[in-house]
Structures are given as C-alpha cells and as structure tokens.
Amino acid sequence: MALALASGASVARPRPKPRRSRLAHHPWVRFALRRAGGLLLSFTLLVLITFLIVPLLPGDPAVVAAGEGATLEQIEHTRTALGLDAPLLVQFAEYLRGVLTLDLGVSFATGVPVSTVVFSRLPFTAEIALIAICITLLIGVPLGTAAALLTRGGRRPAVDHVFNALTSFVFAVPNYVLATLLVYIFAIRLGWLPASGAATLPSLILPTAAVMIGPACALARIVRREAATIFEEDYVRTARGWRLSTWHITSRYVLPNLLTTTLTLSGLILAGMLGGAVVVETVFGWPGLGTGIVQAIVQRDYPVIRGIILLLGVLATVLILVVDVVLAIVDPRTLDGEAH
C-alpha cells in the first residue's frame, strides 16, 4: 500500500452523500405542503358538488331561464345558449373554467353576472360573521376558564350544574328559533332594536347576537372541560404550592396550554358560524348571502345558488386554514401534524 501511494496510485474514497435540502424539510414548508394539499382537495370537492347542483335538482333549468309562457322552440334555444345540451364533462370543463376566471355566468332572474350578485352581498354576511366570531372568542374563552376556576377540585357543584345545564340548553336551541325570540323580545315587546334591515348600526345587534350566542356557549363548554383538566396537572399544583396568585397561574400556565385544543376545535365552530349567519339573515331580512340564496332557490336561479354555495365553502375552508396557521404560530409542535 505504501508503495502504491508513493507511485501515485489513487485510493478509492467513498463519495459524500448528497446533502438534503434544509428548506424542503423545514417544518413550515411541510406544514404549507400539507395545507396546500388539503386546500386543493377541498376546492375540488366544492367545485364538483356545486356543479352537480343543477343536474341533480328537479326541474329543467332551461324552462326556468326561458321564463313563463316560453314556447318549446324558445326553451330549446335557451338550452343551447346556456350550454345545457352539451355532454356533462364538457359542461363541467366550462364550469371549471368559469370558476377559475370568476365568470360564473349570469343570473336567470335578473341577467346580472353571478359574481356581481354574490360579491355585492358578501360584505353584509362578512360583517355579521366577523363580529360574531370576535365576540364568541372574547366571551367563550374567559367564561369557560372562569367556570373551571370556580369549580376546580369539585368545588361549588351547584355552579358546575348550572353552567352545564344553561350552556347545553342555549346551544341546543336552533339559531333561527333564537333569532325569532330575540326579535319578539327586543324588537316587538320592548321596541329597543329594529327587527329587520341594515340601514343603521343598531340593526346589526340582533343578527350578530343570534349568530354568536350558541357557538359562544359551545366554546365555553370546551374551554371549561380543558381548563379543568389543566388545573389538576402537577405543574399547576406546584405553582399553587409556591403561593403564586390565581391570575398569574391562569395566565402563565393554564391559558398557553389551553390554546392548542381551544383553537383546534374553534376552527370548526367558527366555520359553522358562517352557515348560522346565512340562516339568521332570512329572519332579519339582512341583505347578505343568506337572503340571496333563499331568493335564488325560490326563483330557481341555479347559477346564483351555485355561486353562493361555492363562496361559502371557500370562506369556511379559508377560515379553518387561518386558525391552523395561528395554532402553528402559538404552538410550533403542531407544525408536524400533532402536539406532543
């Protein structure tokens, strides 16, 4: 061997292994890839479901679009103009192109582009939903934490029973029934607030209350259960043994560990509030997406029905994504898909 080295012979060396890209294995990159896959799947299902609304609904869209008293020739002409005589796959490809370009056709009832109809109503629904979501978080989390604090270790069982019974009952009441009760009490009997319309700021109070009361109770129950478990953990008992104040223990040790579970479940609750806002709008005559979809169903305005359902699905998906991002920022352990 020494002779070979002296004569300049080379010795084979193991090739270095290619270095893996650090960026590809970064937790946030993996998180983004997983969420992008989920968004793509959700969007695909939304497009497919909204497309199948028209073929699966009873009745002939061409007859509706042609109007009352239309002749058979006019109906066939309308069917051709709307592309309803094309094969289903061709119709789906055209619909997908329209979704990607925000060209969802025109309303059968008014002849106005569907995107104009939908986006003109979106701000009214978003106003109720966003305010209701903020109030739900501001009420549900402190209320649940306070209930857990008051009843920890089996203390005050009467408070525990009243809290569980009251929040369960309120959450079980359908939001349209709750909306009707609010109208009867505060608008008809007391006359404090308007029963319908969106012309003034007070007209926003009752619809927002009807949307957020039930979810706030549900969130408070979740927080109370999780907080009660955390209050019995050894590190919280140790903190109490150090004679730290209740506020310090709650803010330093309980709330940070409570946020992971709370945010995870809150995403589903808050996304469901969009549907609640749509239902409540019909009770208060609020000019949002809920009123729009009811009118479209009555008029059998299929393009508008498609557009509103598609937009609501996209908004719910985006809301859950935002909650996931906030959760990942608060607790980086969830970037890998689970918290250890």
C-alpha positions as a Markdown table, in Angstrom:
| # | Residue | x | y | z |
|---|---|---|---|---|
| 1 | Met | 0.0 | 0.0 | 0.0 |
| 2 | Ala | 2.8 | 2.4 | 0.8 |
| 3 | Leu | 4.4 | 1.6 | -2.5 |
| 4 | Ala | 1.2 | 2.2 | -4.4 |
| 5 | Leu | 0.8 | 5.6 | -2.7 |
| 6 | Ala | 4.4 | 6.5 | -3.4 |
| 7 | Ser | 3.9 | 5.7 | -7.1 |
| 8 | Gly | 0.9 | 8.0 | -7.2 |
| 9 | Ala | -1.8 | 5.3 | -7.4 |
| 10 | Ser | -5.1 | 6.6 | -6.1 |
| 11 | Val | -7.2 | 5.0 | -3.4 |
| 12 | Ala | -11.0 | 4.9 | -3.9 |
| 13 | Arg | -12.8 | 7.1 | -1.4 |
| 14 | Pro | -16.4 | 6.9 | -0.5 |
| 15 | Arg | -18.4 | 9.6 | -2.2 |
| 16 | Pro | -20.1 | 12.1 | 0.1 |
| 17 | Lys | -23.8 | 11.6 | 0.4 |
| 18 | Pro | -25.9 | 14.4 | -1.2 |
| 19 | Arg | -27.0 | 16.9 | 1.4 |
| 20 | Arg | -30.7 | 17.1 | 1.8 |
| 21 | Ser | -32.3 | 20.4 | 1.2 |
| 22 | Arg | -32.9 | 22.0 | 4.5 |
| 23 | Leu | -35.7 | 24.1 | 3.1 |
| 24 | Ala | -37.6 | 21.0 | 1.9 |
| 25 | His | -37.5 | 19.6 | 5.4 |
| 26 | His | -38.3 | 22.8 | 7.3 |
| 27 | Pro | -41.4 | 22.4 | 9.5 |
| 28 | Trp | -43.2 | 25.4 | 8.0 |
| 29 | Val | -42.5 | 24.1 | 4.4 |
| 30 | Arg | -44.0 | 20.7 | 5.3 |
| 31 | Phe | -46.9 | 22.4 | 7.0 |
| 32 | Ala | -47.6 | 24.5 | 3.9 |
| 33 | Leu | -47.4 | 21.5 | 1.6 |
| 34 | Arg | -49.9 | 19.6 | 3.8 |
| 35 | Arg | -52.3 | 22.5 | 3.9 |
| 36 | Ala | -51.9 | 23.2 | 0.2 |
| 37 | Gly | -52.9 | 19.6 | -0.5 |
| 38 | Gly | -55.9 | 19.9 | 1.8 |
| 39 | Leu | -57.0 | 23.1 | 0.2 |
| 40 | Leu | -56.7 | 21.6 | -3.3 |
| 41 | Leu | -58.9 | 18.6 | -2.2 |
| 42 | Ser | -61.5 | 20.8 | -0.6 |
| 43 | Phe | -61.6 | 23.1 | -3.6 |
| 44 | Thr | -62.0 | 20.1 | -5.9 |
| 45 | Leu | -64.9 | 18.7 | -3.9 |
| 46 | Leu | -66.6 | 22.2 | -3.7 |
| 47 | Val | -66.4 | 22.6 | -7.4 |
| 48 | Leu | -67.7 | 19.1 | -8.1 |
| 49 | Ile | -70.6 | 19.5 | -5.6 |
| 50 | Thr | -71.7 | 22.9 | -6.8 |
| 51 | Phe | -71.6 | 21.7 | -10.4 |
| 52 | Leu | -73.8 | 18.7 | -9.6 |
| 53 | Ile | -76.5 | 21.0 | -8.0 |
| 54 | Val | -78.1 | 21.8 | -11.4 |
| 55 | Pro | -78.2 | 18.3 | -12.9 |
| 56 | Leu | -79.5 | 16.7 | -9.6 |
| 57 | Leu | -82.2 | 19.3 | -8.8 |
| 58 | Pro | -85.7 | 18.5 | -10.0 |
| 59 | Gly | -86.9 | 20.6 | -13.0 |
| 60 | Asp | -85.4 | 21.9 | -16.2 |
| 61 | Pro | -83.1 | 24.9 | -15.8 |
| 62 | Ala | -83.8 | 25.8 | -19.4 |
| 63 | Val | -87.5 | 26.1 | -18.7 |
| 64 | Val | -86.8 | 28.4 | -15.7 |
| 65 | Ala | -84.4 | 30.6 | -17.7 |
| 66 | Ala | -86.7 | 30.9 | -20.7 |
| 67 | Gly | -89.4 | 32.3 | -18.5 |
| 68 | Glu | -93.1 | 31.6 | -18.2 |
| 69 | Gly | -95.1 | 31.1 | -21.4 |
| 70 | Ala | -92.0 | 30.3 | -23.4 |
| 71 | Thr | -92.5 | 28.0 | -26.4 |
| 72 | Leu | -90.8 | 24.7 | -26.9 |
| 73 | Glu | -88.5 | 26.4 | -29.6 |
| 74 | Gln | -87.6 | 29.2 | -27.2 |
| 75 | Ile | -86.8 | 26.6 | -24.4 |
| 76 | Glu | -84.5 | 24.7 | -26.8 |
| 77 | His | -82.8 | 27.9 | -27.9 |
| 78 | Thr | -82.2 | 28.8 | -24.2 |
| 79 | Arg | -80.9 | 25.3 | -23.5 |
| 80 | Thr | -78.4 | 25.7 | -26.3 |
| 81 | Ala | -77.4 | 29.2 | -25.3 |
| 82 | Leu | -76.7 | 28.1 | -21.7 |
| 83 | Gly | -74.7 | 25.1 | -22.9 |
| 84 | Leu | -77.1 | 22.6 | -21.2 |
| 85 | Asp | -77.3 | 20.5 | -24.3 |
| 86 | Ala | -73.6 | 19.7 | -24.2 |
| 87 | Pro | -72.2 | 16.5 | -22.6 |
| 88 | Leu | -71.8 | 16.6 | -18.9 |
| 89 | Leu | -68.0 | 16.5 | -19.0 |
| 90 | Val | -68.0 | 19.5 | -21.4 |
| 91 | Gln | -70.3 | 21.4 | -19.1 |
| 92 | Phe | -68.0 | 20.6 | -16.1 |
| 93 | Ala | -64.9 | 21.8 | -18.0 |
| 94 | Glu | -66.7 | 25.0 | -18.9 |
| 95 | Tyr | -67.9 | 25.5 | -15.3 |
| 96 | Leu | -64.4 | 24.9 | -14.0 |
| 97 | Arg | -63.0 | 27.5 | -16.4 |
| 98 | Gly | -65.6 | 29.9 | -15.2 |
| 99 | Val | -64.8 | 29.3 | -11.5 |
| 100 | Leu | -61.1 | 29.9 | -12.2 |
| 101 | Thr | -61.8 | 33.1 | -14.0 |
| 102 | Leu | -64.6 | 34.2 | -11.6 |
| 103 | Asp | -67.1 | 34.0 | -14.5 |
| 104 | Leu | -70.0 | 32.0 | -13.1 |
| 105 | Gly | -72.5 | 33.0 | -15.7 |
| 106 | Val | -75.5 | 35.3 | -15.3 |
| 107 | Ser | -78.5 | 35.2 | -13.1 |
| 108 | Phe | -81.6 | 33.6 | -14.6 |
| 109 | Ala | -83.8 | 36.0 | -12.7 |
| 110 | Thr | -82.0 | 39.4 | -13.3 |
| 111 | Gly | -79.5 | 38.8 | -16.1 |
| 112 | Val | -76.8 | 40.3 | -13.9 |
| 113 | Pro | -73.4 | 38.4 | -13.7 |
| 114 | Val | -73.4 | 36.0 | -10.8 |
| 115 | Ser | -70.1 | 37.3 | -9.5 |
| 116 | Thr | -71.6 | 40.7 | -9.2 |
| 117 | Val | -74.6 | 39.4 | -7.3 |
| 118 | Val | -72.5 | 37.3 | -4.9 |
| 119 | Phe | -69.8 | 39.9 | -4.1 |
| 120 | Ser | -72.4 | 42.6 | -3.6 |
| 121 | Arg | -73.9 | 40.6 | -0.8 |
| 122 | Leu | -70.7 | 39.2 | 0.7 |
| 123 | Pro | -69.8 | 42.3 | 2.8 |
| 124 | Phe | -73.1 | 42.1 | 4.7 |
| 125 | Thr | -72.6 | 38.5 | 5.6 |
| 126 | Ala | -68.9 | 39.0 | 6.4 |
| 127 | Glu | -69.8 | 41.9 | 8.7 |
| 128 | Ile | -72.1 | 39.7 | 10.9 |
| 129 | Ala | -69.8 | 36.7 | 10.8 |
| 130 | Leu | -66.6 | 38.5 | 11.7 |
| 131 | Ile | -68.1 | 40.5 | 14.6 |
| 132 | Ala | -69.8 | 37.3 | 15.8 |
| 133 | Ile | -66.6 | 35.4 | 15.7 |
| 134 | Cys | -64.7 | 38.0 | 17.6 |
| 135 | Ile | -67.4 | 38.3 | 20.3 |
| 136 | Thr | -67.6 | 34.5 | 20.6 |
| 137 | Leu | -63.9 | 34.2 | 21.3 |
| 138 | Leu | -64.0 | 37.1 | 23.8 |
| 139 | Ile | -66.9 | 35.6 | 25.7 |
| 140 | Gly | -66.4 | 31.9 | 25.3 |
| 141 | Val | -62.7 | 31.6 | 26.4 |
| 142 | Pro | -63.0 | 33.8 | 29.6 |
| 143 | Leu | -66.4 | 32.3 | 30.6 |
| 144 | Gly | -65.1 | 28.7 | 30.3 |
| 145 | Thr | -61.9 | 29.5 | 32.1 |
| 146 | Ala | -63.8 | 31.2 | 34.9 |
| 147 | Ala | -66.2 | 28.3 | 35.3 |
| 148 | Ala | -63.3 | 25.9 | 35.5 |
| 149 | Leu | -61.5 | 28.1 | 38.1 |
| 150 | Leu | -64.6 | 28.3 | 40.3 |
| 151 | Thr | -65.4 | 24.6 | 40.2 |
| 152 | Arg | -61.8 | 23.2 | 40.3 |
| 153 | Gly | -61.3 | 20.2 | 42.6 |
| 154 | Gly | -65.1 | 19.6 | 42.9 |
| 155 | Arg | -65.8 | 23.0 | 44.5 |
| 156 | Arg | -69.2 | 24.7 | 44.0 |
| 157 | Pro | -71.0 | 21.8 | 42.4 |
| 158 | Ala | -74.1 | 24.0 | 42.0 |
| 159 | Val | -72.2 | 26.4 | 39.8 |
| 160 | Asp | -71.0 | 23.5 | 37.7 |
| 161 | His | -74.5 | 22.1 | 37.2 |
| 162 | Val | -76.0 | 25.5 | 36.4 |
| 163 | Phe | -73.2 | 26.2 | 33.9 |
| 164 | Asn | -73.5 | 22.9 | 32.1 |
| 165 | Ala | -77.3 | 22.9 | 32.0 |
| 166 | Leu | -77.5 | 26.5 | 30.8 |
| 167 | Thr | -74.9 | 26.3 | 28.1 |
| 168 | Ser | -76.2 | 23.0 | 26.9 |
| 169 | Phe | -79.8 | 24.3 | 26.6 |
| 170 | Val | -78.8 | 27.5 | 24.8 |
| 171 | Phe | -76.5 | 25.7 | 22.4 |
| 172 | Ala | -79.3 | 23.2 | 21.6 |
| 173 | Val | -81.7 | 26.0 | 20.5 |
| 174 | Pro | -81.6 | 26.4 | 16.7 |
| 175 | Asn | -80.2 | 29.8 | 15.7 |
| 176 | Tyr | -83.3 | 30.7 | 13.7 |
| 177 | Val | -85.5 | 30.0 | 16.8 |
| 178 | Leu | -83.2 | 32.1 | 18.9 |
| 179 | Ala | -83.3 | 34.8 | 16.3 |
| 180 | Thr | -87.1 | 34.8 | 16.4 |
| 181 | Leu | -87.1 | 35.0 | 20.2 |
| 182 | Leu | -84.7 | 38.0 | 20.0 |
| 183 | Val | -87.0 | 39.8 | 17.5 |
| 184 | Tyr | -90.0 | 39.2 | 19.7 |
| 185 | Ile | -88.4 | 40.3 | 22.9 |
| 186 | Phe | -86.2 | 43.2 | 21.9 |
| 187 | Ala | -88.0 | 44.5 | 18.8 |
| 188 | Ile | -91.7 | 43.8 | 19.3 |
| 189 | Arg | -92.2 | 43.7 | 23.0 |
| 190 | Leu | -89.6 | 46.2 | 24.2 |
| 191 | Gly | -89.0 | 48.1 | 21.0 |
| 192 | Trp | -85.4 | 48.7 | 21.7 |
| 193 | Leu | -83.9 | 47.5 | 18.5 |
| 194 | Pro | -85.0 | 47.3 | 14.8 |
| 195 | Ala | -86.4 | 43.9 | 13.7 |
| 196 | Ser | -85.0 | 44.0 | 10.2 |
| 197 | Gly | -82.9 | 45.9 | 7.7 |
| 198 | Ala | -79.3 | 47.0 | 7.6 |
| 199 | Ala | -79.6 | 50.8 | 7.4 |
| 200 | Thr | -78.4 | 51.6 | 10.9 |
| 201 | Leu | -75.8 | 50.3 | 13.4 |
| 202 | Pro | -78.4 | 49.1 | 15.9 |
| 203 | Ser | -79.8 | 46.8 | 13.2 |
| 204 | Leu | -76.6 | 44.8 | 13.4 |
| 205 | Ile | -77.0 | 43.9 | 17.1 |
| 206 | Leu | -79.8 | 41.3 | 17.0 |
| 207 | Pro | -78.4 | 39.3 | 13.9 |
| 208 | Thr | -75.0 | 39.2 | 15.5 |
| 209 | Ala | -76.3 | 38.1 | 18.9 |
| 210 | Ala | -78.4 | 35.3 | 17.2 |
| 211 | Val | -75.3 | 34.0 | 15.4 |
| 212 | Met | -72.9 | 34.1 | 18.3 |
| 213 | Ile | -74.8 | 33.0 | 21.4 |
| 214 | Gly | -74.9 | 29.3 | 20.6 |
| 215 | Pro | -71.3 | 29.0 | 19.5 |
| 216 | Ala | -70.1 | 31.0 | 22.5 |
| 217 | Cys | -71.8 | 28.5 | 24.8 |
| 218 | Ala | -70.3 | 25.6 | 22.9 |
| 219 | Leu | -66.8 | 27.2 | 23.1 |
| 220 | Ala | -67.2 | 27.9 | 26.8 |
| 221 | Arg | -68.1 | 24.3 | 27.5 |
| 222 | Ile | -65.0 | 23.1 | 25.6 |
| 223 | Val | -62.7 | 25.6 | 27.4 |
| 224 | Arg | -64.2 | 24.7 | 30.8 |
| 225 | Arg | -63.5 | 21.0 | 30.3 |
| 226 | Glu | -59.9 | 21.5 | 29.1 |
| 227 | Ala | -59.1 | 24.1 | 31.7 |
| 228 | Ala | -60.5 | 21.8 | 34.5 |
| 229 | Thr | -58.0 | 19.1 | 33.3 |
| 230 | Ile | -55.1 | 21.6 | 33.2 |
| 231 | Phe | -55.9 | 22.9 | 36.7 |
| 232 | Glu | -55.3 | 19.4 | 38.0 |
| 233 | Glu | -51.9 | 18.9 | 36.4 |
| 234 | Asp | -48.8 | 18.6 | 38.6 |
| 235 | Tyr | -47.1 | 21.7 | 37.4 |
| 236 | Val | -50.2 | 23.8 | 38.2 |
| 237 | Arg | -50.4 | 22.2 | 41.7 |
| 238 | Thr | -46.7 | 23.1 | 42.2 |
| 239 | Ala | -47.4 | 26.7 | 41.1 |
| 240 | Arg | -50.1 | 26.9 | 43.7 |
| 241 | Gly | -47.7 | 25.4 | 46.2 |
| 242 | Trp | -45.4 | 28.3 | 45.5 |
| 243 | Arg | -48.3 | 30.6 | 46.5 |
| 244 | Leu | -48.5 | 32.3 | 43.2 |
| 245 | Ser | -51.6 | 34.4 | 42.5 |
| 246 | Thr | -54.5 | 32.8 | 40.7 |
| 247 | Trp | -54.2 | 35.3 | 37.9 |
| 248 | His | -50.5 | 34.5 | 37.5 |
| 249 | Ile | -51.2 | 30.8 | 37.4 |
| 250 | Thr | -54.0 | 31.1 | 34.9 |
| 251 | Ser | -52.3 | 33.5 | 32.5 |
| 252 | Arg | -48.8 | 31.9 | 32.8 |
| 253 | Tyr | -49.6 | 28.1 | 32.9 |
| 254 | Val | -53.2 | 27.5 | 32.1 |
| 255 | Leu | -54.1 | 29.7 | 29.1 |
| 256 | Pro | -51.0 | 28.8 | 27.0 |
| 257 | Asn | -51.7 | 25.1 | 27.3 |
| 258 | Leu | -55.4 | 25.7 | 26.7 |
| 259 | Leu | -54.9 | 27.5 | 23.4 |
| 260 | Thr | -53.9 | 24.4 | 21.4 |
| 261 | Thr | -57.1 | 22.4 | 22.0 |
| 262 | Thr | -59.3 | 25.5 | 22.0 |
| 263 | Leu | -58.0 | 26.8 | 18.6 |
| 264 | Thr | -58.3 | 23.3 | 17.1 |
| 265 | Leu | -62.0 | 23.0 | 17.9 |
| 266 | Ser | -62.7 | 26.7 | 17.5 |
| 267 | Gly | -61.9 | 26.4 | 13.8 |
| 268 | Leu | -64.8 | 24.0 | 13.3 |
| 269 | Ile | -67.2 | 26.1 | 15.4 |
| 270 | Leu | -66.3 | 29.3 | 13.7 |
| 271 | Ala | -66.6 | 27.8 | 10.3 |
| 272 | Gly | -70.1 | 26.6 | 11.2 |
| 273 | Met | -71.0 | 30.1 | 12.2 |
| 274 | Leu | -70.9 | 31.1 | 8.5 |
| 275 | Gly | -73.8 | 28.8 | 7.9 |
| 276 | Gly | -75.6 | 30.2 | 11.0 |
| 277 | Ala | -75.2 | 33.7 | 9.7 |
| 278 | Val | -76.8 | 32.6 | 6.4 |
| 279 | Val | -79.8 | 31.2 | 8.2 |
| 280 | Val | -80.2 | 34.1 | 10.6 |
| 281 | Glu | -80.2 | 36.6 | 7.7 |
| 282 | Thr | -83.5 | 35.4 | 6.5 |
| 283 | Val | -85.1 | 36.1 | 9.8 |
| 284 | Phe | -83.9 | 39.7 | 10.0 |
| 285 | Gly | -84.2 | 40.5 | 6.3 |
| 286 | Trp | -80.4 | 41.1 | 6.2 |
| 287 | Pro | -79.3 | 41.7 | 2.6 |
| 288 | Gly | -76.5 | 39.1 | 2.7 |
| 289 | Leu | -75.7 | 35.8 | 1.1 |
| 290 | Gly | -78.5 | 34.0 | 3.2 |
| 291 | Thr | -81.3 | 36.2 | 1.8 |
| 292 | Gly | -79.7 | 35.9 | -1.6 |
| 293 | Ile | -79.7 | 32.1 | -1.6 |
| 294 | Val | -83.3 | 31.9 | -0.4 |
| 295 | Gln | -84.4 | 34.2 | -3.2 |
| 296 | Ala | -82.4 | 32.2 | -5.7 |
| 297 | Ile | -84.0 | 28.9 | -4.5 |
| 298 | Val | -87.5 | 30.4 | -4.8 |
| 299 | Gln | -86.7 | 31.7 | -8.3 |
| 300 | Arg | -84.8 | 28.5 | -9.2 |
| 301 | Asp | -81.9 | 30.7 | -10.1 |
| 302 | Tyr | -79.3 | 27.9 | -10.4 |
| 303 | Pro | -76.2 | 30.0 | -11.3 |
| 304 | Val | -76.7 | 32.2 | -8.2 |
| 305 | Ile | -77.2 | 29.1 | -6.0 |
| 306 | Arg | -74.0 | 27.6 | -7.3 |
| 307 | Gly | -72.1 | 30.9 | -6.8 |
| 308 | Ile | -73.2 | 31.4 | -3.2 |
| 309 | Ile | -72.6 | 27.8 | -2.0 |
| 310 | Leu | -69.2 | 27.8 | -3.7 |
| 311 | Leu | -68.2 | 31.1 | -2.0 |
| 312 | Leu | -69.4 | 29.9 | 1.5 |
| 313 | Gly | -67.4 | 26.7 | 1.1 |
| 314 | Val | -64.3 | 28.7 | 0.2 |
| 315 | Leu | -64.8 | 31.1 | 3.1 |
| 316 | Ala | -65.2 | 28.2 | 5.6 |
| 317 | Thr | -62.1 | 26.5 | 4.2 |
| 318 | Val | -60.0 | 29.7 | 4.4 |
| 319 | Leu | -61.2 | 30.3 | 8.0 |
| 320 | Ile | -60.1 | 26.9 | 9.1 |
| 321 | Leu | -56.7 | 27.5 | 7.4 |
| 322 | Val | -56.3 | 30.8 | 9.2 |
| 323 | Val | -57.0 | 29.1 | 12.6 |
| 324 | Asp | -54.4 | 26.3 | 11.7 |
| 325 | Val | -51.8 | 29.0 | 10.9 |
| 326 | Val | -52.5 | 30.8 | 14.2 |
| 327 | Leu | -52.3 | 27.5 | 16.1 |
| 328 | Ala | -49.0 | 26.7 | 14.4 |
| 329 | Ile | -47.6 | 30.1 | 15.5 |
| 330 | Val | -48.9 | 29.7 | 19.1 |
| 331 | Asp | -47.8 | 26.0 | 19.4 |
| 332 | Pro | -45.0 | 25.1 | 16.8 |
| 333 | Arg | -45.3 | 21.5 | 17.8 |
| 334 | Thr | -48.5 | 21.3 | 15.6 |
| 335 | Leu | -46.4 | 22.0 | 12.5 |
| 336 | Asp | -45.6 | 18.3 | 12.4 |
| 337 | Gly | -49.3 | 17.5 | 12.5 |
| 338 | Glu | -49.6 | 16.7 | 16.2 |
| 339 | Ala | -48.7 | 18.2 | 19.5 |
| 340 | His | -46.6 | 16.1 | 21.8 |
